[in-house]
Amino acid sequence: ALRARGDLAEAHFTLALALEEQGRLDEAAREYEAELVRDAHAHRAAFNLGRLLLKGGQAQAAAARLRQALDSEPGFATAQLYLAKALLDLYGYLDRDGDGWREMPDGSALELEIATQPDPMPSSGSAVR
């Protein structure tokens, strides 16, 4: 009955969650897609679909859906994290040796260097505003 009523966006989302809990990931993905057909700004559906695609090794498709979620909800921090993971996967920064750390595409160690600038100090006698 639900499949016959394409106007039930929230019902598609709820069904997708239930299917995902049952491990029926392909069916869940189809239901998230159905919600997105109805409402392209359904950021939760776009995020969950992106997450499933990433889990399935489809980094490029996952990145597109995660960007869609962020277009609708720019402050969605979890979607930002998953988009970062999708982009790392897409460009070959993978955990090749199973130690929990990603390596460079050539297999060498990935080293991150954080460069920051200190905030300027107010001049002596000036009030901080």
Secondary structure as GFF3:
##gff-version 3
##sequence-region A 1 129
A	DSSP	alpha_helix	9	21	.	.	.	ID=ss1
A	DSSP	alpha_helix	25	38	.	.	.	ID=ss2
A	DSSP	alpha_helix	43	55	.	.	.	ID=ss3
A	DSSP	alpha_helix	59	72	.	.	.	ID=ss4
A	DSSP	alpha_helix	77	90	.	.	.	ID=ss5
###
